Structure formats: C-alpha cells, structure tokens
Amino acid sequence: IARNEGVLTLWRGLSPTLMMAVPGNVIYFAGYDWLRTSAASPLRDRVSEAYAPLSAGSVARVGAAFVVSPIEMLRTRMQHSEGPSGGIMRQTLGGLGEMVGTEGYRSLWRGLSLTLWRDVPFSGLYWWGYETGRDMLAQTRERTMGIAAGPEGGLLPRRRTQSLSQQSHSTVLMDSFIAGAGSGAVAAFVTTPFDVGKTRQQVVRYSSNQASRLPDGQLPPERRSMPQFLWHIFKTEGTTGLFKGWAARCLKVAPACAIMISSYEIGKKMAGAMNERESRDA
C-alpha cells in the first residue's frame, strides 16, 4: 500500500477517527456515569447492583454508536478507497452526499447493526468486569490492612463507588489500570467472534465485485444476519475460525482500555477534588 499509494495512505481515515473519538467517548463515559449514579437513571431500582454495570455499559455504548455511526461510515469508506491520498476526503464526502440524495439520511446509519453486535456485548462485559475487578482489588487491600471484614470474614458487598473518593491518586491509577487491562482482555476475547463477523461482512458489503446472490439464488454467508453468519463460520471453520486473531485483538484492546480508563478515573478524581475546594471556598 505504501509503495503504490504513498506512505500517508497508511493513516487514511485518521481525521474521522479523531472526530469520532471526542463525541463518542464523551457520550460513552458521561452516559455510563449518569446511568450508574443519577437519581433520574432509568436503570435505578430496575436493575440489581450486581448487573448494573453490564446494563449501563451496554446502553451507553448504544447511544455513543448511534451518534458516531455516520462518521464511522465516512472513515470506513475513506479506508476502502484506492489511489493517492490527495482528494480522498472530498471524493468520499461527495459519494456520501450522492448516497444521501438517492437513499435518504437513514443510509448514513447503514452498518450500525454490525457495530452494535460487536461493541454492545464488549461494553457490557467490560464495565461489569472492570467494576468487579476494582471492588476485588480495593477489598483485598482493605482486608490485608485489617480494616475491612464482611460477614464471617467474607468480602463486603460492592462499595467501591462509595470509597473511591478516599483513595489516593496512585491507588486509583494502579487499580483502574489493572482492572481495565484485565477486563478489557477478557471482554475482547469473548467478543472476538463478533469482531470476526463484523470485519468479514464489512469487507463484502464494500466490495464492488462481490455478487449479491449466489448462483442458486441464496444470499452469500457474509450478507446474512450476524447469528447466521457466525453459525456458518462455526460449521465451516470450527471454533478456530470464530476466534481467529484473538491474540492480536487482546494485545491491542487490553492496554488501550487500561490507559483510557485510568486516565478517565484520574481526571474524574482531580475534577471532583477541584469542585470540593471551590465549594469550601465559596
């Protein structure tokens, strides 16, 4: 690619990726915190505390994915385009404009279902594992120091959200980094089949020389629903096919989740401390 189309082609799609990152993460993290802590949250008193992170993470991801889906389509089309980098953005925007003109604005959200199949289960599992991991780390530390004991010496119920403000910055950083990396790796591994299915289906959907139907009139496997396609992969390639690339995915996702969540937790703790100082000074 670099030899035929230029080195900058390797970074094609970076601009829309950055455009996605800001609104997507703001909606994702702010939405998750609101769903978990706000008295107006629709999940409050409807979902048990044990499963609240899973539900809140899934719902927050749906909202974020819906907002950034048109930008995701722009990025995918840019990366699928061939030729020199110059003019690709203008060409892609022109193509999107023609698509909207002929198919309507709903076409901008085409492919959203593929994203949701992968990202919603990942987000639910990730937040569930992350909060559980943070609780376990905090409670293990407290038991080691002899300041926490549940009934008959067992672990206390979930209480990290109440004790987070009392933890030092270094403790918050270390716990969130470890829990984020571990939970991210597990969630990435479990949802690898959805990532495999999404990638293969996207390649076919954006391929101009791919027949929409087989000679016998049936849909190609890649154009079927996600469950049907994953079942096809399992029947033809076995479990190996479903988890193809799991190691690379985990190696990519685990550190990314660790850095992202630890930065977020530290930033949130610092902002909370500033708000408390301002309240005392007022």
C-alpha positions as CSV (number, residue, x, y, z in Angstrom):
1,I,0.0,0.0,0.0
2,A,2.7,2.5,1.0
3,R,4.7,1.7,-2.2
4,N,1.8,2.1,-4.6
5,E,-0.3,4.8,-2.9
6,G,2.1,6.6,-0.7
7,V,3.1,6.4,3.0
8,L,0.3,8.8,4.1
9,T,-2.2,6.2,2.9
10,L,-1.4,4.1,6.0
11,W,-3.0,6.9,8.1
12,R,-6.0,7.3,5.8
13,G,-9.1,7.7,7.9
14,L,-7.3,9.3,10.9
15,S,-9.2,12.6,10.7
16,P,-12.7,11.0,11.0
17,T,-11.3,8.6,13.7
18,L,-10.3,11.6,15.8
19,M,-13.7,13.2,15.0
20,M,-15.3,10.1,16.4
21,A,-13.2,9.8,19.5
22,V,-14.3,13.1,21.2
23,P,-18.1,12.9,20.9
24,G,-18.1,9.1,21.1
25,N,-16.1,8.9,24.4
26,V,-17.9,11.9,25.9
27,I,-21.3,10.3,25.4
28,Y,-20.0,6.9,26.4
29,F,-18.3,7.8,29.7
30,A,-20.7,10.5,30.7
31,G,-23.7,8.3,29.8
32,Y,-22.3,5.4,31.8
33,D,-21.7,7.6,34.9
34,W,-25.2,9.1,34.6
35,L,-26.9,5.7,34.2
36,R,-24.9,4.4,37.2
37,T,-25.2,7.3,39.6
38,S,-28.1,9.7,38.7
39,A,-31.3,9.5,40.6
40,A,-33.1,10.0,37.3
41,S,-31.4,7.0,35.7
42,P,-34.0,4.6,34.1
43,L,-31.9,1.7,35.5
44,R,-32.2,2.8,39.1
45,D,-34.3,0.4,41.1
46,R,-34.9,-1.7,37.9
47,V,-31.6,-3.5,37.7
48,S,-29.8,-5.1,40.6
49,E,-26.4,-3.6,41.6
50,A,-24.6,-6.7,40.5
51,Y,-25.7,-6.3,36.9
52,A,-26.0,-2.5,36.8
53,P,-22.5,-2.1,35.2
54,L,-23.4,-4.6,32.4
55,S,-26.7,-2.8,31.7
56,A,-25.3,0.7,31.9
57,G,-22.3,-0.1,29.7
58,S,-24.5,-1.6,27.0
59,V,-27.0,1.3,27.0
60,A,-24.2,3.9,26.9
61,R,-22.5,2.2,24.0
62,V,-25.7,2.1,22.0
63,G,-26.1,5.9,22.4
64,A,-22.5,6.6,21.5
65,A,-22.5,4.2,18.5
66,F,-25.7,5.9,17.2
67,V,-24.2,9.4,17.3
68,V,-20.8,8.5,15.6
69,S,-22.2,6.0,13.1
70,P,-22.2,8.5,10.2
71,I,-18.6,9.4,11.0
72,E,-17.7,5.6,11.1
73,M,-19.2,5.2,7.6
74,L,-17.0,8.1,6.4
75,R,-13.9,6.5,7.9
76,T,-14.7,3.1,6.5
77,R,-15.2,4.5,3.0
78,M,-12.0,6.5,3.2
79,Q,-10.0,3.5,4.2
80,H,-11.7,1.4,1.4
81,S,-10.9,4.0,-1.3
82,E,-7.9,3.3,-3.6
83,G,-5.5,5.8,-5.1
84,P,-3.3,8.7,-3.8
85,S,-4.3,10.3,-0.5
86,G,-4.9,13.7,-2.0
87,G,-8.6,14.4,-2.6
88,I,-9.8,11.3,-0.9
89,M,-11.8,13.2,1.7
90,R,-13.5,15.4,-0.9
91,Q,-14.2,12.3,-3.0
92,T,-15.6,10.4,-0.1
93,L,-17.8,13.3,1.1
94,G,-19.1,13.6,-2.5
95,G,-20.0,9.9,-2.5
96,L,-21.8,10.2,0.8
97,G,-23.8,13.2,-0.5
98,E,-24.9,11.2,-3.5
99,M,-25.9,8.3,-1.3
100,V,-28.0,10.5,1.0
101,G,-29.6,12.1,-2.1
102,T,-30.7,8.8,-3.5
103,E,-31.3,6.7,-0.4
104,G,-32.1,9.3,2.3
105,Y,-30.4,10.2,5.6
106,R,-31.1,6.7,7.1
107,S,-28.4,5.4,4.8
108,L,-25.8,7.1,7.0
109,W,-26.6,4.6,9.7
110,R,-26.1,1.6,7.4
111,G,-23.8,-0.8,9.2
112,L,-24.8,0.4,12.6
113,S,-26.2,-3.1,13.4
114,L,-22.7,-4.6,12.7
115,T,-21.1,-2.2,15.2
116,L,-23.7,-2.9,17.8
117,W,-23.3,-6.7,17.5
118,R,-19.6,-6.3,18.5
119,D,-19.5,-3.2,20.7
120,V,-22.6,-3.6,22.9
121,P,-21.6,-7.1,24.3
122,F,-18.0,-5.8,24.7
123,S,-19.0,-2.7,26.6
124,G,-21.4,-4.6,28.9
125,L,-18.8,-7.3,29.8
126,Y,-16.0,-4.7,30.1
127,W,-17.8,-2.5,32.7
128,W,-19.1,-5.5,34.5
129,G,-15.6,-6.9,34.8
130,Y,-14.0,-3.6,35.5
131,E,-16.2,-2.6,38.4
132,T,-15.9,-6.2,39.8
133,G,-12.1,-6.0,39.5
134,R,-11.9,-2.6,41.2
135,D,-14.1,-3.9,44.0
136,M,-11.9,-7.0,44.5
137,L,-8.7,-5.0,44.4
138,A,-10.0,-2.4,46.9
139,Q,-11.5,-5.0,49.3
140,T,-8.4,-7.2,49.1
141,R,-6.2,-4.3,50.1
142,E,-8.5,-3.4,53.0
143,R,-8.6,-6.9,54.3
144,T,-4.8,-7.1,54.1
145,M,-4.6,-3.9,56.1
146,G,-7.2,-5.3,58.6
147,I,-9.8,-2.6,58.1
148,A,-12.5,-4.4,56.2
149,A,-14.4,-7.5,57.1
150,G,-17.7,-8.8,55.8
151,P,-20.0,-11.3,57.5
152,E,-17.9,-14.1,58.9
153,G,-14.8,-12.6,57.4
154,G,-16.1,-12.6,53.8
155,L,-15.8,-9.8,51.3
156,L,-18.0,-6.7,51.8
157,P,-20.8,-6.0,49.3
158,R,-20.0,-3.8,46.3
159,R,-18.8,-0.5,47.7
160,R,-16.0,0.9,45.5
161,T,-18.1,3.8,44.3
162,Q,-18.5,5.0,47.9
163,S,-14.8,4.6,48.9
164,L,-13.3,5.9,45.6
165,S,-13.0,9.5,46.9
166,Q,-10.9,8.4,49.8
167,Q,-8.3,6.6,47.7
168,S,-5.1,8.2,46.7
169,H,-4.3,9.2,43.2
170,S,-1.7,6.4,42.9
171,T,-4.1,3.8,44.2
172,V,-6.8,4.9,41.8
173,L,-4.3,4.8,38.9
174,M,-3.0,1.4,39.8
175,D,-6.4,-0.2,40.5
176,S,-8.1,1.2,37.4
177,F,-5.1,0.3,35.2
178,I,-5.0,-3.3,36.4
179,A,-8.8,-3.8,36.3
180,G,-9.1,-2.1,33.0
181,A,-6.5,-4.2,31.3
182,G,-7.8,-7.4,32.7
183,S,-11.4,-6.7,32.0
184,G,-10.6,-5.4,28.5
185,A,-8.6,-8.5,27.6
186,V,-11.4,-10.8,28.8
187,A,-14.1,-8.9,27.0
188,A,-12.0,-8.7,23.8
189,F,-11.5,-12.4,23.8
190,V,-15.2,-13.3,24.5
191,T,-16.4,-10.9,21.7
192,T,-13.8,-11.9,19.1
193,P,-16.4,-13.9,17.1
194,F,-18.4,-10.7,16.7
195,D,-15.3,-8.8,15.6
196,V,-14.5,-11.5,13.0
197,G,-18.1,-11.4,11.7
198,K,-18.2,-7.6,11.5
199,T,-14.9,-7.4,9.7
200,R,-15.8,-10.1,7.1
201,Q,-19.2,-8.7,6.5
202,Q,-17.9,-5.1,6.1
203,V,-15.3,-6.3,3.5
204,V,-18.0,-7.9,1.4
205,R,-20.5,-5.1,1.7
206,Y,-18.0,-2.6,0.4
207,S,-16.6,-4.8,-2.3
208,S,-17.9,-3.8,-5.7
209,N,-17.1,-7.2,-7.4
210,Q,-18.9,-9.3,-4.8
211,A,-22.2,-10.9,-6.1
212,S,-25.2,-10.0,-4.1
213,R,-26.5,-13.6,-4.5
214,L,-25.1,-17.0,-5.2
215,P,-25.9,-18.9,-8.5
216,D,-28.6,-20.8,-6.7
217,G,-30.3,-17.6,-5.6
218,Q,-29.3,-17.7,-2.0
219,L,-27.6,-14.9,-0.1
220,P,-23.8,-15.2,0.4
221,P,-22.9,-16.1,4.0
222,E,-21.5,-12.6,4.6
223,R,-24.8,-11.0,3.7
224,R,-26.8,-13.0,6.2
225,S,-27.6,-11.9,9.7
226,M,-24.8,-11.9,12.3
227,P,-26.0,-15.1,14.1
228,Q,-26.5,-16.9,10.8
229,F,-23.1,-15.9,9.6
230,L,-21.3,-16.8,12.8
231,W,-23.1,-20.2,12.7
232,H,-21.8,-20.6,9.1
233,I,-18.2,-19.8,10.2
234,F,-18.5,-22.4,13.0
235,K,-19.8,-25.1,10.7
236,T,-17.1,-24.5,8.0
237,E,-14.1,-23.4,10.1
238,G,-14.9,-24.5,13.7
239,T,-14.1,-22.6,16.8
240,T,-10.7,-21.6,15.3
241,G,-12.5,-19.6,12.7
242,L,-14.6,-17.8,15.2
243,F,-11.6,-16.8,17.3
244,K,-9.2,-16.0,14.5
245,G,-7.0,-13.1,15.5
246,W,-8.0,-13.2,19.2
247,A,-4.4,-12.8,20.4
248,A,-3.8,-9.6,18.4
249,R,-7.2,-8.2,19.4
250,C,-6.5,-8.8,23.1
251,L,-3.0,-7.3,22.8
252,K,-4.5,-4.2,21.2
253,V,-7.5,-3.8,23.4
254,A,-6.1,-4.6,26.9
255,P,-3.5,-1.7,27.1
256,A,-5.9,0.7,25.3
257,C,-8.6,0.0,27.9
258,A,-6.1,0.3,30.7
259,I,-4.8,3.7,29.6
260,M,-8.2,5.0,28.7
261,I,-10.0,4.1,32.0
262,S,-7.1,5.0,34.3
263,S,-6.8,8.4,32.6
264,Y,-10.6,8.9,32.9
265,E,-10.6,7.9,36.6
266,I,-7.7,10.2,37.5
267,G,-9.3,13.1,35.6
268,K,-12.6,12.5,37.3
269,K,-10.9,12.4,40.7
270,M,-9.0,15.6,40.1
271,A,-12.1,17.3,38.9
272,G,-14.0,16.2,41.9
273,A,-11.3,17.5,44.2
274,M,-11.4,20.9,42.5
275,N,-15.1,21.1,42.9
276,E,-14.8,20.3,46.6
277,R,-12.2,23.0,47.1
278,E,-14.4,25.5,45.3
279,S,-17.4,24.6,47.4
280,R,-15.4,25.0,50.6
281,D,-14.0,28.4,49.4
282,A,-17.5,29.7,48.4
